[in-house]
Amino acid sequence: MNARVEGPPLAYDELHGADGALHPAYRAYSEWLSKVPPDVLQNKRVEADLLFRRLGITFAVYGDESGVERAIPFDIIPRILSADAWNKVAAGCVQRVKALNMFLHDVYHDHEIVKAGVIPEAQIMGNPAYRPEMQGVDLPGKVYAHVAGVDVVKVGENDFYVLEDNLRTPSGVSYMLENRRMMMRLFPDLFASIQVAPIDHYPDLLLESLRAMAPRPSGAPVAVLLTPGAFNSAYFEHAFLAQQMGIELVEGQDLFVRDRVVYMRTTQGPQRIDVIYRRLDDDFLDPLAFRKDSMLGVPGLLSAYKAGNVTLANAIGAGVADDKSTYVYVPDMIRFYLGEEPLLANVPTYRLSRPDDLCYVLAKLPELVVKEVHGSGGYGMLVGPRSSHQEIEDFRLRIMANPDNYIAQPTLALSTCPTLVEEGIAPRHVDLRPYVITGTDTRVVPGGLTRVALRQGSLVVNSSQGGGTKDTWVLEDGTC
Amino acid sequence: MLSRTAEHLFWMGRHIERAENTARMLDVTYRMRLLPASISQPMEPWAQPWAVPLITTGLASDYYALYRDLTEQNVLEFLVSNPDNPSSIVNCLRQARENARTVRGAITSEMWESLNSTWMEQGSVAPETLSPALVGSYFEQIKQRSHMFRGVTVGTALRDEAFYFVRLGTFLERADNTARILDVKYHILLPSPQDVGGAQDYYQWGSLLRSVSAFEAYRKIYRDIIHPRKVAELLLLRNDMPRSLRNCTAEMYRVLQSVAGGTGREAVRQAGELMARLEFARMDDIMAAGLHEYLLDFLERTGALGAEIQTSFFASPETQALVA
C-alpha cells in the first residue's frame, strides 16, 4: 500500500463508500479492472495523451509567457454515479437554475424579491455585475442563463453541496464530450457491458434551445457562436461546439449592426443573425456601450439586443446572480420563486462584510476556505488546512484590508475517486459540473465534467492549478 | 460562409502547398550538388546552385538582409527553418496549422489532425536534420505530409465552400510556383537555344522536371530525350499535368464558378480568361514572343486574380454592400 492520503479526515471515497465495502456503482467496473494488467492501463493512458494532443484538445495557460498550449490531464478511470445519486443532483441543479432565471428576470424588472424582504436592495443594485442597461428589457422566454454550470461536490453517499453557480460563460463542456469519446475509443468493451447514460446529444439540445429563444418567429433562425478569438484559452471549446452544432464560429469583426439588426459578413454578402451564443464577457460585447477599448465586440450590439432583434445567450447582466455574495441567497430564491425546498444544499458561507462573521473567520482561518467574492479559477483563495502559517498570516492582512471582498466556508471533505497516478491507482479529490440548458424548458444531460485534483491531498481541481478531468458515468436505472 | 473563415481556408491551402514546393525546389538543388562539377556548375555566373532557390522564391534580398555569404547551409536554414523568413517551410507549416486551428469548425477533424500532427512532428528542425545524411529524407517527409493533407482533404471534406477555398489557395500557389520555377530555370539553362542535348541538359532539365513531379510524365508523353521546348509545353499547356499552368488555372476557374455567387463574377472572369489563354495558346507563338515575357505576364495576372479574390470574398467590412 502507498502512504495514506493526507486529505481532510473522513473524506468520502466513492469507490469504497463510508463503510469500506465496494460501492455497487463500481462493481462491474472493478471486476473488469481487476482483470486488466497494470501495464495495459499505463499504455492506455499514454495513448489517451497522444490522442488528445493530436486532436489538439488543448488550452492556453494565462500568464505563461511561452504561450505553450497544454493538454488538460485526462484520467482514464471513470467517475461512476448511480442513477439515484444522479437523479438527485440533476433535479437539484434544474431547480436551482429555474430559480436563478426567475431571480434574474426579477432583478431587471420589478424587484419582487426585494419588496418581500428576502434580499436587500443593495445586494442587487450595489453589485458590480448588475447592468442598469438591462432594466426593463424583456427577453424571449424570460431566460437569462441559457447555459449554466453548477459546481457540485459530494461529501457522502447522498450528500451533495453546491459550491457555486456559473451563469456567465461557463466552460468545460467540450471536455465532458471529448472525455466520453476518448473512453469509448480506448475501452469499447466496457461500454458494451456497462450501461452508461449517453451524453452525445448535448450539442443538439443546446442548439434546439438556442433557436427556440430566437426573437423572430421565423422557421430557421440563424445562430452563431461568438468567440474572443484563437488566442482565448477556451478557443478549442468554442470551435468544437460550433462544429458540433453546425453553426458559424464568429469573432466580433465578422459581425456588424445596421438599423439595430445584427449581420455577419459572408462570402455571399451579409446574413442576418438571430441568436448569438456568446463566449465573450459582458464588458467586451459592445465598445459603444461597455469597454470602449474592446476590439473583440460588436459596436451597436446592445442597441440591437434591446430592440429585441437578437438573442444573446447568456443574457447581459446574468453575472449578478452568480457571484459568491449572491450565492448565499439562492436557497431563499428557490423558496420564494418556486415555493419549494432546495434539493441541493449550499455550503455554509460566512460573509466577511458582516462584523460577526469576520471575527469568527479571522479566529478560525487555519480551518476555513476563504475566497474572493468575484474570483474564479482557484486564484485568490486560501485553503486554511493546506496553507503554511506564513501564508495564512499574509492572507489575514489581505482580508483585513478589504473584508467585503471575501467570503469563507468550512473546508469540505470533497469525495475521492480512484485515479491513475504514477504510483498506481489512488484516491484523489473530485468535484462535478453538470451543464444545465434552458430554452423552452430546463434540462441537463446525465453527467457533467468531473474535475480531479491530481496532487495527493490537494483540493484544488482547477486545470490551471494541476487539476485534470475524468469521464463521468451515470449508470442507467436498474444496472446497480 | 464567413469571409474570415474563407480567407483562413484559402491561406491554409496556400501555406501547405508552399511548404511542399519549397521542399521540392531545395531537394533538386541538393541533388544537383551531388553531381560532378562539370554538370552542376552554373552556366551563368549569377546562377550559383544555391542562389537559384532564392531567385525563384523572390527572397534573395531578404536572404542577404540576414546572411552575408551564400552557402548551402545558410540557404537551407533560411528556407527551411529561419523564423524570420515568413515563407520558410517551418513558418508555412505553422501558419497552415494556425489557419486550421482558427477555422477548425469548418474543416473535417481528419484535416485538422493531419495539419496538427504535421506541426507537432515538423514544427522544430534539429540542426542535424539539415546535414547531408538526413536532409533528403526531411524533404521527403515534408512532401509526404503535404500529399497526405491533400489526400485527406479530398477524401473527407464535404464539397462545400470550405473545400473550394482550400483548393483555390492550393492551385493559385501551385500555378505561381510552377511559373516561377520554369522561368528561372529556363533563363539559366538556355543561354543559346541551339545548344540542345548532352549530359548536362539531361541532368539540369531532368532536375527541373523532378521538382514538379513531371519527369516520368515527360517520358511517358514524349518518349524522347529532354527538349527544353517540350518541357515548357508540358508545364504550360498540358491539361493532364497536375502541376501545369493550364491545369492549375482550369481548377481555379472550376472552383471559382462553384463559389462565386453574386460577389465573385469578376474573379470568375479573370480565371476564365487565364485558362482560355493557356487552352488556346500555341507553343510557337509563346516561344516567338519570349517565354520569359509570357511567364512574367502570367505571374502578373495570377497576382491580379489573387487580389480580386481578396476583394470579392474576403474583403474588409466597409466594402461589403448590404443586400437588403
Interface residues (C-beta under 8 A of the other chain):
Chain A: R53 R54 L55 G56 A230 Y235 F236 A239 F240 A242 Q243 E248 L249 V250 E251 Q253 D254 F256 R258 Y263 M264 R265 T266 T267 Q268 G269 P270
Chain B: M1 L2 S3 R4 T5 A6 E98 R101 T102 V103 R104 G105 A106 S109 W112 E113 N116 S117 M120 E161 F165 V259 G261 G262 T263 G264 F313 F314 P317 Q320 A321 L322 V323
